[in-house]
């Protein structure tokens, strides 16, 4: 079993990094040849440099996707009111059944207040409130049988983001940038565009956990200065700042010589340099003046109802266009419709329909959809029974997501919930399955993307996860 002291990662299987492997194996030509053989077979990690741990690195095999845009519908949209209508629910509307709920006493079964139509060659069903998203269903692969462990928002958010329904574990975006690095040294590899109310569970949703802090998500704002305190003080010139950073770099480099592979120190060095480089590029990112009037309209920037989410979707496109590896785009407000589901979901569909249509159209026109994986979904679903008069309670037993873009079989569908939309009944899908499939499309084997921590090797998918081969092109 390899020694994990001072190792950087253990990124590919159990061999942690080239320097320590060579020290252990000896300095002869035989060990060099063995190192070359392991590297050629993808069993040896490309070691990040001290100056840039986010330098791009190859995956385990050729990737379909270079980047991910995760359209996160916080608060949990209802599958039976968006993409998965249930005729039996309409037929049995008002009937009382035995069912366990999160809050209070369950009401009777409640049909959807929305009408549905079929779209595209795939004949996918979409509710009347998502007419523009519906144009793209032949690019979607629906996952209709997701289930998770918790019916409370915070642990459910932790699980969908990190694979574990407890705080302290690395987010999916952190794992991806840890495995692949980023293609733009002037921007973070993992960017989060947050909810205007603040995301339940806070920064632990995009934290690096026990991974080096370099790989944690960076919270951006879609207008103005994207990061608070990014600009240098007015009384400090660029030259003075550069000299300060050069001195820090020299001191840190000397410190690093005595502590090779120290991940927190590498992260500190990188954070200073990245903040300096971002002072020009990050600010220009949120300046949409160079975008055409047609693009502004495409994303809904010309309407109050869609401007906020449209700005985040446009910024997501600009980020992946510049080589950022992983972008999460949280919807504003919450889909948490414990009451008045009609108004809640109508409002959220209105706010996101045109922007998502604009994002998918723009990615396709620019040839970016072929290299970008787009994911839509929330942390769990909603009950088929009513809560109060016209709401729905939390439901982790069966919910929906869709994927589109790089490596996805458009028009596909995987799994089903039961006839009333309560529980995953056909081909159930875990969060680990979702993460394994996402990593696969990025060229990463989820079983080999590991990190040594507390005496064992951890991974995003823990000790589970299966590829959803039915939705892969």
C-alpha positions as CSV (number, residue, x, y, z in Angstrom):
1,X,0.0,0.0,0.0
2,X,1.6,3.3,-1.0
3,X,2.6,5.9,1.5
4,X,0.2,8.8,1.4
5,X,2.3,11.3,3.5
6,X,2.7,14.6,1.6
7,X,1.2,13.3,-1.5
8,X,-0.7,15.7,-3.7
9,X,-3.7,13.6,-4.7
10,X,-3.7,9.9,-5.7
11,X,-5.7,11.2,-8.7
12,X,-5.4,8.1,-10.8
13,X,-5.9,4.9,-8.8
14,X,-3.4,4.6,-5.9
15,X,-0.2,6.0,-7.3
16,X,-0.1,9.5,-5.8
17,X,2.6,11.4,-7.7
18,X,5.6,11.0,-9.9
19,X,8.2,12.4,-7.5
20,X,7.3,10.1,-4.6
21,X,6.9,7.1,-6.8
22,X,10.4,7.6,-8.2
23,X,11.8,8.1,-4.7
24,X,10.3,4.8,-3.6
25,X,11.2,2.9,-6.7
26,X,14.8,4.1,-7.0
27,X,16.6,6.3,-9.5
28,X,17.8,3.6,-12.0
29,X,16.8,3.4,-15.6
30,X,14.5,0.5,-14.8
31,X,12.3,2.7,-12.5
32,X,12.3,5.5,-15.2
33,X,11.1,2.9,-17.7
34,X,8.4,1.7,-15.3
35,X,7.3,5.2,-14.7
36,X,6.9,5.8,-18.4
37,X,4.9,2.6,-18.8
38,X,2.6,3.5,-16.0
39,X,2.0,7.0,-17.4
40,X,1.3,5.6,-20.9
41,X,-1.4,3.3,-19.4
42,X,-3.0,6.2,-17.5
43,X,-1.9,4.9,-14.1
44,X,0.3,7.8,-13.1
45,X,-1.0,11.3,-12.6
46,X,0.4,14.3,-14.4
47,X,1.7,16.3,-11.4
48,X,0.5,19.9,-11.2
49,X,3.2,22.5,-11.0
50,X,3.7,24.7,-7.9
51,X,2.9,27.8,-10.0
52,X,-0.3,26.5,-11.3
53,X,-2.1,23.4,-9.8
54,X,-5.0,24.1,-12.2
55,X,-2.9,23.5,-15.3
56,X,-4.9,21.4,-17.8
57,X,-4.3,17.6,-17.5
58,X,-5.6,14.7,-19.6
59,X,-8.3,12.4,-18.3
60,X,-8.3,8.6,-18.2
61,X,-9.6,8.3,-21.7
62,X,-10.7,10.7,-24.6
63,X,-13.5,12.9,-23.4
64,X,-16.7,13.9,-25.1
65,X,-17.2,17.0,-22.9
66,X,-14.6,19.7,-22.0
67,X,-16.8,21.6,-19.6
68,X,-20.1,21.4,-17.6
69,X,-22.9,24.0,-17.1
70,X,-25.2,22.8,-14.3
71,X,-28.5,24.6,-14.4
72,X,-29.5,24.2,-10.7
73,X,-33.1,24.7,-9.9
74,X,-32.8,25.1,-6.1
75,X,-35.8,24.3,-4.0
76,X,-36.8,21.3,-6.0
77,X,-39.1,21.5,-9.1
78,X,-42.0,19.0,-9.4
79,X,-41.5,16.4,-12.1
80,X,-45.2,15.9,-12.6
81,X,-45.6,19.6,-13.2
82,X,-42.7,20.1,-15.6
83,X,-41.6,17.1,-17.8
84,X,-43.3,14.0,-16.5
85,X,-47.1,14.2,-16.5
86,X,-49.0,11.3,-14.9
87,X,-52.5,10.5,-16.4
88,X,-53.3,8.4,-13.3
89,X,-52.7,11.4,-11.1
90,X,-55.3,13.3,-13.1
91,X,-57.7,10.4,-13.0
92,X,-57.4,10.0,-9.2
93,X,-57.3,13.7,-8.3
94,X,-58.7,14.2,-4.8
95,X,-58.3,10.6,-3.7
96,X,-56.7,10.0,-0.3
97,X,-53.8,7.6,0.0
98,X,-51.3,6.5,2.7
99,X,-48.0,8.3,2.1
100,X,-45.2,9.6,4.3
101,X,-44.5,13.3,3.9
102,X,-41.9,15.7,5.3
103,X,-44.2,18.4,6.7
104,X,-47.5,17.9,8.4
105,X,-50.4,15.8,7.2
106,X,-50.6,14.8,3.6
107,X,-53.6,16.0,1.5
108,X,-55.2,14.0,-1.3
109,X,-53.6,13.3,-4.7
110,X,-53.4,16.5,-6.7
111,X,-53.3,16.7,-10.5
112,X,-51.1,19.1,-12.2
113,X,-52.5,22.6,-12.7
114,X,-50.7,22.8,-16.1
115,X,-51.4,21.5,-19.5
116,X,-48.8,19.4,-21.4
117,X,-47.9,18.9,-25.0
118,X,-45.6,16.6,-26.8
119,X,-42.6,18.1,-28.7
120,X,-40.0,17.0,-31.2
121,X,-39.3,13.7,-32.9
122,X,-38.9,12.1,-29.5
123,X,-42.5,13.1,-28.5
124,X,-41.3,14.3,-25.0
125,X,-43.9,15.9,-22.8
126,X,-43.4,19.4,-21.5
127,X,-45.7,21.6,-19.5
128,X,-47.2,24.8,-21.0
129,X,-45.0,27.0,-18.9
130,X,-41.8,25.9,-20.6
131,X,-42.6,26.5,-24.4
132,X,-39.1,27.7,-25.3
133,X,-37.2,25.0,-23.4
134,X,-39.5,22.5,-25.2
135,X,-37.9,23.4,-28.5
136,X,-34.8,21.5,-27.4
137,X,-36.2,18.2,-26.2
138,X,-34.6,16.2,-29.0
139,X,-31.2,17.3,-27.5
140,X,-32.2,16.1,-24.0
141,X,-31.8,12.8,-22.3
142,X,-34.3,12.7,-19.4
143,X,-33.5,10.9,-16.2
144,X,-36.9,10.2,-14.7
145,X,-36.1,7.9,-11.8
146,X,-33.6,9.8,-9.6
147,X,-33.8,9.2,-5.9
148,X,-31.7,10.4,-2.9
149,X,-31.5,10.0,0.8
150,X,-32.8,13.2,2.5
151,X,-36.1,15.1,2.4
152,X,-34.5,18.2,3.9
153,X,-33.0,20.8,1.6
154,X,-29.6,21.2,3.1
155,X,-28.4,17.6,3.2
156,X,-30.1,17.0,-0.1
157,X,-28.2,19.9,-1.6
158,X,-25.0,18.5,-0.1
159,X,-25.7,15.1,-1.6
160,X,-26.5,16.3,-5.2
161,X,-23.4,18.5,-5.1
162,X,-20.9,16.3,-3.3
163,X,-22.4,12.8,-3.4
164,X,-22.7,12.7,0.4
165,X,-25.7,14.0,2.4
166,X,-23.3,15.4,5.1
167,X,-21.1,18.6,5.1
168,X,-17.4,18.5,4.5
169,X,-17.0,16.6,1.3
170,X,-15.7,18.0,-2.0
171,X,-18.2,19.2,-4.5
172,X,-18.5,17.7,-8.0
173,X,-16.9,20.8,-9.6
174,X,-13.9,20.5,-7.2
175,X,-13.4,16.8,-8.2
176,X,-13.6,17.7,-11.9
177,X,-11.0,20.5,-11.7
178,X,-8.9,18.4,-9.4
179,X,-8.9,15.7,-12.1
180,X,-8.6,17.8,-15.2
181,X,-7.4,21.3,-14.2
182,X,-8.7,24.3,-16.2
183,X,-7.9,25.7,-19.7
184,X,-7.8,29.3,-18.6
185,X,-5.1,30.3,-16.1
186,X,-6.6,33.7,-15.6
187,X,-9.9,32.4,-14.2
188,X,-11.0,29.8,-11.6
189,X,-11.7,26.3,-12.9
190,X,-14.9,26.1,-11.0
191,X,-17.4,29.0,-10.9
192,X,-20.7,29.3,-9.0
193,X,-23.4,31.8,-10.1
194,X,-25.5,31.9,-7.0
195,X,-29.1,32.3,-5.9
196,X,-30.2,35.9,-5.1
197,X,-31.5,34.7,-1.7
198,X,-28.4,32.8,-0.7
199,X,-28.1,29.1,-1.2
200,X,-29.2,26.8,1.6
201,X,-26.1,25.2,3.2
202,X,-24.0,28.0,1.9
203,X,-20.4,27.6,0.5
204,X,-20.2,24.0,1.6
205,X,-22.2,23.3,-1.6
206,X,-19.1,24.2,-3.6
207,X,-16.4,23.6,-1.1
208,X,-13.2,21.6,-1.8
209,X,-13.7,19.5,1.3
210,X,-10.5,17.6,2.0
211,X,-9.2,18.3,-1.6
212,X,-6.6,21.1,-1.9
213,X,-8.4,24.5,-1.6
214,X,-7.3,25.4,-5.1
215,X,-10.2,23.3,-6.4
216,X,-13.1,24.9,-4.5
217,X,-15.7,26.9,-6.4
218,X,-15.5,30.6,-6.7
219,X,-18.8,32.6,-6.3
220,X,-19.3,35.1,-9.1
221,X,-21.8,37.9,-9.4
222,X,-23.3,38.3,-13.0
223,X,-22.9,42.1,-13.1
224,X,-20.6,44.8,-11.7
225,X,-17.5,43.5,-10.1
226,X,-17.9,39.7,-10.2
227,X,-15.9,39.1,-7.0
228,X,-15.9,41.4,-4.0
229,X,-12.6,43.1,-3.2
230,X,-11.0,41.9,-6.5
231,X,-9.6,45.3,-7.4
232,X,-6.4,46.4,-5.8
233,X,-6.5,49.5,-3.5
234,X,-6.4,52.8,-5.3
235,X,-3.1,53.8,-3.7
236,X,-1.3,50.7,-4.9
237,X,0.0,50.6,-8.5
238,X,0.1,47.4,-10.6
239,X,3.9,47.4,-10.4
240,X,3.9,47.6,-6.6
241,X,1.4,44.8,-6.4
242,X,3.5,42.7,-8.8
243,X,6.6,43.3,-6.6
244,X,4.6,42.2,-3.5
245,X,3.5,39.1,-5.2
246,X,6.9,38.3,-6.4
247,X,8.3,38.5,-2.9
248,X,5.5,36.3,-1.6
249,X,6.1,33.8,-4.3
250,X,9.9,33.7,-3.5
251,X,9.2,33.1,0.2
252,X,6.5,30.5,-0.5
253,X,8.8,28.7,-3.0
254,X,11.5,28.5,-0.3
255,X,8.9,27.2,2.1
256,X,7.7,24.7,-0.4
257,X,11.2,23.2,-1.0
258,X,11.1,21.9,2.5
259,X,7.5,20.6,2.2
260,X,7.2,19.1,-1.3
261,X,3.6,18.4,-2.4
262,X,2.0,20.4,0.4
263,X,-1.4,21.0,-1.0
264,X,-2.5,23.9,1.2
265,X,0.7,25.8,0.3
266,X,0.2,25.1,-3.4
267,X,-3.3,26.4,-3.1
268,X,-2.1,29.6,-1.3
269,X,0.4,30.3,-4.0
270,X,-2.1,29.8,-6.7
271,X,-4.8,31.9,-5.1
272,X,-2.5,35.0,-4.9
273,X,-1.5,34.7,-8.5
274,X,-5.0,33.9,-9.8
275,X,-6.5,36.9,-8.0
276,X,-3.9,39.1,-9.7
277,X,-4.6,37.7,-13.1
278,X,-8.3,37.9,-12.6
279,X,-8.2,41.7,-12.1
280,X,-8.4,42.2,-15.8
281,X,-10.1,39.2,-17.3
282,X,-12.9,38.6,-14.7
283,X,-14.2,42.2,-14.9
284,X,-14.3,42.1,-18.7
285,X,-16.3,38.9,-18.5
286,X,-19.4,40.6,-17.0
287,X,-19.2,43.5,-19.5
288,X,-21.9,42.4,-22.0
289,X,-21.6,45.5,-24.2
290,X,-19.7,43.5,-26.8
291,X,-22.6,41.1,-27.2
292,X,-25.1,42.0,-29.9
293,X,-28.6,43.2,-29.2
294,X,-29.9,39.9,-30.7
295,X,-27.8,38.0,-28.1
296,X,-29.2,40.2,-25.3
297,X,-32.7,39.4,-26.5
298,X,-32.0,35.7,-26.9
299,X,-31.1,35.4,-23.2
300,X,-34.0,37.6,-22.1
301,X,-31.8,40.5,-20.9
302,X,-34.4,42.9,-22.3
303,X,-37.1,41.8,-19.9
304,X,-37.2,42.2,-16.1
305,X,-38.6,38.7,-15.6
306,X,-35.7,37.0,-17.3
307,X,-32.8,39.4,-17.0
308,X,-31.3,38.0,-13.8
309,X,-31.2,34.3,-14.9
310,X,-30.5,35.3,-18.5
311,X,-27.4,37.3,-17.3
312,X,-26.1,34.2,-15.4
313,X,-26.7,31.9,-18.4
314,X,-24.9,34.3,-20.8
315,X,-22.0,34.6,-18.3
316,X,-21.9,30.8,-18.1
317,X,-21.5,30.6,-21.9
318,X,-18.7,33.3,-21.8
319,X,-17.0,31.3,-19.0
320,X,-16.9,27.9,-20.8
321,X,-16.0,29.7,-24.0
322,X,-12.9,30.9,-22.2
323,X,-12.0,27.5,-20.9
324,X,-13.6,27.4,-17.4
325,X,-14.2,23.7,-16.6
326,X,-17.3,23.7,-14.4
327,X,-20.1,26.4,-14.0
328,X,-23.1,26.1,-11.7
329,X,-26.0,28.4,-12.5
330,X,-28.5,28.6,-9.6
331,X,-32.0,29.8,-10.3
332,X,-33.2,32.8,-8.2
333,X,-35.7,32.3,-5.4
334,X,-36.8,28.7,-4.7
335,X,-39.0,26.2,-6.4
336,X,-40.1,25.2,-2.9
337,X,-43.8,25.1,-3.5
338,X,-45.3,24.1,-0.2
339,X,-48.2,26.3,-1.1
340,X,-49.5,27.9,-4.3
341,X,-47.6,25.7,-6.6
342,X,-49.3,27.2,-9.7
343,X,-47.8,30.7,-9.0
344,X,-44.5,29.3,-7.8
345,X,-43.7,27.1,-10.7
346,X,-45.2,29.6,-13.2
347,X,-42.9,32.3,-12.0
348,X,-39.8,30.1,-12.0
349,X,-40.6,28.7,-15.5
350,X,-41.1,32.3,-16.7
351,X,-37.7,33.4,-15.2
352,X,-35.7,30.5,-16.7
353,X,-37.5,29.4,-19.9
354,X,-36.1,32.1,-22.3
355,X,-32.6,32.1,-20.7
356,X,-32.2,28.3,-21.0
357,X,-33.5,28.4,-24.5
358,X,-31.0,31.2,-25.3
359,X,-28.1,29.3,-23.7
360,X,-28.8,26.1,-25.6
361,X,-29.3,27.9,-28.9
362,X,-26.2,30.0,-28.4
363,X,-24.0,27.1,-27.5
364,X,-25.3,25.2,-30.5
365,X,-24.7,28.1,-32.9
366,X,-21.2,28.6,-31.6
367,X,-20.3,24.9,-31.8
368,X,-19.9,24.7,-28.0
369,X,-22.7,22.3,-27.3
370,X,-20.6,19.5,-28.8
371,X,-18.0,20.1,-26.0
372,X,-20.3,21.3,-23.2
373,X,-22.4,19.1,-20.9
374,X,-25.6,20.9,-19.7
375,X,-27.4,19.5,-16.7
376,X,-30.9,20.7,-15.4
377,X,-32.4,19.7,-12.1
378,X,-32.9,20.3,-8.4
379,X,-32.0,18.6,-5.1
380,X,-35.1,16.4,-5.0
381,X,-38.7,16.4,-6.3
382,X,-42.2,17.0,-5.0
383,X,-45.0,14.8,-3.7
384,X,-48.0,13.7,-5.9
385,X,-50.3,14.6,-3.0
386,X,-51.3,18.2,-2.0
387,X,-49.9,20.1,1.0
388,X,-52.4,22.5,2.3
389,X,-54.7,23.6,-0.5
390,X,-52.5,23.7,-3.5
391,X,-48.8,23.0,-2.6
392,X,-46.6,19.9,-2.7
393,X,-44.1,18.7,-0.1
394,X,-40.5,17.4,-0.6
395,X,-40.0,14.1,-2.3
396,X,-36.6,12.4,-2.5
397,X,-38.1,9.1,-3.6
398,X,-38.5,10.0,-7.3
399,X,-37.5,13.1,-9.2
400,X,-36.2,14.2,-12.6
401,X,-33.2,15.8,-14.3
402,X,-32.1,16.1,-17.9
403,X,-28.7,16.3,-19.6
404,X,-27.9,17.7,-23.0
405,X,-24.8,18.3,-25.2
406,X,-21.5,16.6,-25.3
407,X,-21.8,12.8,-25.5
408,X,-25.6,12.7,-24.7
409,X,-28.0,10.7,-26.8
410,X,-30.7,13.3,-27.6
411,X,-34.3,12.2,-27.3
412,X,-33.4,9.5,-24.8
413,X,-35.1,8.7,-21.5
414,X,-34.0,6.6,-18.6
415,X,-36.2,5.2,-15.9
416,X,-39.7,5.9,-14.6
417,X,-41.5,6.7,-11.4
418,X,-44.7,4.9,-10.5
419,X,-48.0,5.8,-12.0
420,X,-48.6,8.7,-9.6
421,X,-45.0,10.1,-9.7
422,X,-44.1,9.2,-6.1
423,X,-41.3,6.6,-6.2
424,X,-38.6,5.6,-8.7
425,X,-40.1,2.3,-10.0
426,X,-38.2,1.4,-13.2
427,X,-34.4,1.6,-13.5
428,X,-33.8,3.7,-10.3
429,X,-30.9,6.2,-10.6
430,X,-28.8,7.3,-7.6
431,X,-26.9,10.5,-7.3
432,X,-23.7,8.5,-7.6
433,X,-25.0,7.2,-11.0
434,X,-25.5,10.7,-12.1
435,X,-22.0,11.8,-11.0
436,X,-20.4,8.7,-12.5
437,X,-22.0,9.5,-15.9
438,X,-21.0,13.1,-15.8
439,X,-17.3,12.2,-15.0
440,X,-17.4,9.6,-17.8
441,X,-18.4,12.2,-20.3
442,X,-15.5,14.4,-19.1
443,X,-13.0,11.5,-19.7
444,X,-12.7,10.5,-16.1
445,X,-13.3,7.0,-14.6
446,X,-15.2,7.6,-11.4
447,X,-13.5,4.6,-9.7
448,X,-10.0,5.9,-10.4
449,X,-10.5,9.6,-9.5
450,X,-9.4,9.3,-5.9
451,X,-7.9,11.2,-3.0
452,X,-6.3,9.7,0.2
453,X,-7.9,11.0,3.3
454,X,-8.2,9.6,6.9
455,X,-6.6,6.3,5.9
456,X,-8.7,5.5,2.8
457,X,-9.1,6.5,-0.8
458,X,-12.2,8.7,-1.3
459,X,-14.0,9.5,-4.6
460,X,-17.0,11.5,-5.7
461,X,-19.1,8.4,-6.0
462,X,-17.9,6.9,-2.7
463,X,-18.1,3.1,-3.2
464,X,-21.0,3.1,-5.7
465,X,-22.1,4.5,-9.0
466,X,-23.0,3.0,-12.4
467,X,-22.9,4.6,-15.9
468,X,-26.3,5.5,-17.4
469,X,-25.3,3.9,-20.7
470,X,-28.8,4.3,-22.2
471,X,-28.4,8.1,-22.4
472,X,-24.8,8.0,-23.9
473,X,-24.3,8.7,-27.6
